Amino acid sequence: MAGKLMHALQYDSYGGGAAGLKHVEVPVPSAKKDEVLLKLEATSLNPYDFKIQKGVARPFLPRSFPYIP
């Protein structure tokens, strides 16, 4: 799968709500030893993710963007 691109939604700053999200294409990650790569057909946004993007959790989780875990 190396070299292929996938679609993603990404935000690069706090705030902005849905308007702050950008549709981007990023490289498909490759699984390392003892890892599994899953192909997702759908995903969701939970309330905590929304609060991080909105900036409510900023005092507790100061992140630089883009944040890649």
N, C-alpha and C positions, 0 to 999 in steps of 0.2 A: 504493500500500500504506500510505500514511500514515494514521494513526488506528487501524489494526488492532492487535490484541494477539496475542502469541505466548506459548506456554508455555515456561518455563525453570526450571532448577534453579540455585539460587544459595546461596552461603554468605556470611555476613557477619562471621565471626570465625575464628580458627585453632582447630583441633581439632574434636572431636565426631564425626568419621567420617561415616558415612551419616546419622546422626541430626542432624548439623549442616547438612544440605542442606535448603533450603526450596523448595517448589514455588510459583512465582510467575508472574504474567502481566506481561509488559513490552511496551512499544511495539515494533512491527516497525521495524527501522532502514530508512532509505532510502539508496539508493546515491547517492553524490556523483559528480561528474565524474571519469571515468577509474576508476571502481570498478564492481564487479559484485556484485549481491545474489544469494546462493544459497539455495535452499529445501532444507533437509536433512530427510531422513526418519529418520535415525539418527545417533548420534554415539558416541564412546567416551571413556573417561577413561584417560589414560596414566599410568605410574608417577610422572612428574615432577609432574603436576597433583595427584595424591594426596599427594605429599610437601609441596607448597605448602600444601594445605589442612590437613594434619596438623601443620604448623609446623616441620618438619625444615629447610626451606629459609629459614626466617624470618631468620636472621642474614645471609643473602646477598641476600634479596629482601624487605626490610621493606615491606609493602604496607598501605595503608589500605583498608577495605571500605566499600561494594562497589567492587571494582577493575574499571574499564571501560577496556580498552586503547584 
